[in-house]
């Protein structure tokens, strides 16, 4: 059976064991790079406001997902750094699936001036969270920022 044959029965599928070298580079895209550069260089969070429907995207986008309007440089606007905690959850496993001794808290934050929400880590004493509370972004020191969403270290209650 060649690679171009169509399978008529699932049992005809075969396994090929081996390694395929795959090299890739993730890019944040035009809007993502501008968003991350502002976070790194200015310590500021920017969104893009759709001139047609008024929706403000954070992180910034190049096109409005609601009406396909192109969002150019004139649509960029600062948001936050404070906002409302919309929802939150305790995370008991790390990225490798290992159980944590204590939970990490994550939340959905709608920054002031934004329509969309941003998911990020929360720093708070256990039991001190509630939906609707005001939280603020805490940035890493300028010399530690690398141009990543993790340049926001966490959100803390105000």
N, C-alpha and C positions, 0 to 999 in steps of 0.2 A: 504494500500500500504506500503510495507516495503522499507527500504533503498536500497535494492538490486534489486528492480523492475526497468525495463526499462520503460521510459515514451514514449508513442506512440503519445501523443498529448500534446503540450505545456500547455494547460489549465489544465492538470492533475497535474501540479507542485503545491506543497503546501509550505507554509511558516512555519518555525518553529522559533518562537521568544524565545529568551533566551540569556544567556551569556555562552561563552565557554572560560575558562581560557587558555590563550596562553602565554607561556613564551619563550623568544628568546634572543639570544645574537648574535650581529653582530660581525664578526671578519673580519679583513682586509685581512686575508690570509698571507701566508709566505712572498711573495714579498711586499705586502702592509704594513705589519708590519715592515719589514726592511726599507722601504721607509719612513714611519712615524717616526720610531726611529731615523733615521739619521736627519730628519727635527727637531725633538725635541732636541736630544742630541748634535748634531753638528751644527745645523742651516744651513744644507746643503741639496740641492735637488739632488737626484740621479735618473738616468734612467738606463734601461738595453738596450744594443746594441746587435741586432741579428748578430751573426758572419756570417750568410749565406747571408742575404739581406742588412745588414747595418742599418736597421730601428732602431731608438732609441725611446723607450717608456718612457713616463713620464705621470703619475706615472709608476713605474717599473712593469714589468710582469714576470711571470715564463716561458711563452711560447710565441713565436712570432705568432701573429695572421695571418701573411701573409704566413708563410711556416711551422708552427708547430715545429720550432726548440726550444729545451729546452734552457732556458736562465739561466745558473748557476752563481755562485758567480764571475766568471772571466769576466762576461759580464757587470757588474755594472760600471757605469761611472758618475762622477759629471757633472751636467748641470747647466746653468744659473749662477747667479741668475737673470741676465738681459735677455731680449728676445724681440721679435717683437710682437706687438699687431696685430693680424690677423683680428679680428672682434670685435665689441662691441655693446652693447644695453643698453637702459635705462629700469630699472625695476620699475614699478609703484605700485606693490602690494607686500605685505610681504608674508611669508610662510603660513599665516593663511587666505590669500585672502583679507586682509584689504588694502585699498588704502593708499599709503604713501603721506605725504605732499610734499616731494621732492624725485626725483628718486634716486635709487641706480644704479650705473653703474657696469656692469659686462662685461668681455671680454674674448676672446680666446687668450691665449698667447703661442707662440712657444718659449720656452726658448732656449738660445744659446746652441747648441750641440744636441738639441732634434729634432725628426721628428714629433712627435704628439703634440697636443695642450692641454693646461690646462685651464679650465674655472675657473675664480676667480673674486673677487671684484676689482674694480679700484678706486683709489682716484685721482680725477682730477677736475679742474674747468670746468664748463659747456662749451661745445664748443671747448675744447682744445684737443679732441681726434681725431686721424685719423689712418686709417689702415697703418701699416708699421712702426709706430713710435716705438721707443725703450722705454720699461718700465722695471722696476726692482722690484723684490719681496722685500717687507718690512716685516720682521719677528717680531713677538711679542718678548718682552724681554725674555731671557732664563728662568727666574723663573716663567713665565706665560704660557710657552708652555706645552701642555698636550699630544702630540702625535697625532694630528689631522691635517687635511689639513688646518684648520683655524689657525694653528700656523703661516701660512703666513697670515698676517693681511689684506694685499691688495697689489696691484701693483701700482707703481707711475711712471709718465713719467720722463725720464732723460733729 
